[in-house]
Amino acid sequence: MKAAKPYANPYLAGVGLGLVLLAAFVFAGRGLGASGAFVSAAASLAQHAAPERTAANPYFARYLGEPGGAWKNWLVFELSGVVLGGFLSALAAGRLRPAAVSSLRRLTGASRVLASGRRGRFPETFAAL
């Protein structure tokens, strides 16, 4: 495995992000908010689970009326690009490595309770650790 490249200068990265945000306002007329992607996904999933209730919900209804459905919202594509770009950036910088499954062994008792979702009883997965 090759050595990881050093991180970018945070000040230059901040200026670069500011210029990207300015360009987004100039060319698209809006900023780079990503929370709308989660709302679009939630509205679409809620529509499949309970179509009548979702259509009656004024908050979700405005996302369901978009052409092509909630999954065609530009924010969903933006957030997908952020995830893909982060993966490719980590790959190019040599920072991508498999997650250590053995890190579950380092969980404390309280963390195991929170991770299991049950009080006092651990699932078989954690009991073997």
WOGICOR-V420828 format. One record per residue. RES is the residue in three letters. PSI is psi as a letter, one per 40 degrees, with the letter a starting at -180 (NA if undefined). OMEGA is omega in whole degrees, 0 to 359 (* if undefined). NEAR is the number of other ideal C-beta (glycine too) atoms within 8 Angstrom. Layout:
BEGIN
RES&PSI&OMEGA&NEAR + RES&PSI&OMEGA&NEAR
END
This chain:
BEGIN
MET&h&182&3 + LYS&i&181&4 + ALA&i&180&4 + ALA&i&177&7 + LYS&i&179&6 + PRO&i&178&3 + TYR&i&178&3 + ALA&i&175&5 + ASN&h&184&5 + PRO&d&180&7 + TYR&d&177&6 + LEU&d&178&8 + ALA&d&178&9 + GLY&d&177&8 + VAL&d&179&8 + GLY&d&179&8 + LEU&d&177&8 + GLY&d&178&8 + LEU&d&176&8 + VAL&d&178&9 + LEU&d&177&10 + LEU&d&178&8 + ALA&d&178&8 + ALA&d&178&11 + PHE&d&182&10 + VAL&d&187&6 + PHE&d&183&6 + ALA&e&180&6 + GLY&e&179&4 + ARG&i&182&6 + GLY&a&185&6 + LEU&f&180&7 + GLY&h&181&7 + ALA&e&184&10 + SER&d&178&6 + GLY&d&178&9 + ALA&d&179&12 + PHE&d&178&9 + VAL&d&178&10 + SER&d&178&15 + ALA&d&179&11 + ALA&d&179&9 + ALA&d&180&13 + SER&d&179&13 + LEU&d&178&8 + ALA&d&179&12 + GLN&d&178&13 + HIS&d&181&6 + ALA&d&182&6 + ALA&g&186&7 + PRO&d&183&7 + GLU&d&181&6 + ARG&d&180&8 + THR&d&179&14 + ALA&d&179&10 + ALA&e&180&6 + ASN&h&184&9 + PRO&d&181&5 + TYR&d&180&5 + PHE&d&185&14 + ALA&d&181&11 + ARG&d&177&7 + TYR&d&181&12 + LEU&e&182&13 + GLY&e&181&5 + GLU&i&178&10 + PRO&h&180&3 + GLY&e&179&5 + GLY&i&184&7 + ALA&d&182&13 + TRP&e&178&9 + LYS&e&178&8 + ASN&h&183&12 + TRP&d&180&5 + LEU&d&177&11 + VAL&d&178&13 + PHE&d&178&8 + GLU&d&181&11 + LEU&d&176&11 + SER&d&177&8 + GLY&d&178&8 + VAL&d&179&9 + VAL&d&180&8 + LEU&d&179&8 + GLY&d&177&8 + GLY&d&178&8 + PHE&d&181&9 + LEU&d&178&8 + SER&d&178&8 + ALA&d&178&9 + LEU&d&181&8 + ALA&d&182&6 + ALA&e&180&8 + GLY&f&181&10 + ARG&e&183&7 + LEU&h&176&6 + ARG&i&182&5 + PRO&i&179&3 + ALA&i&181&5 + ALA&h&178&5 + VAL&d&181&5 + SER&e&180&6 + SER&e&176&8 + LEU&d&180&9 + ARG&d&181&6 + ARG&e&179&5 + LEU&h&176&10 + THR&i&180&5 + GLY&d&180&5 + ALA&d&179&6 + SER&d&178&8 + ARG&d&179&11 + VAL&d&179&11 + LEU&d&181&7 + ALA&d&182&8 + SER&d&180&10 + GLY&e&180&4 + ARG&i&177&8 + ARG&h&174&4 + GLY&e&180&4 + ARG&h&179&6 + PHE&i&174&10 + PRO&i&182&8 + GLU&d&181&6 + THR&d&182&8 + PHE&d&181&12 + ALA&d&181&7 + ALA&e&182&5 + LEU&NA&*&7
END
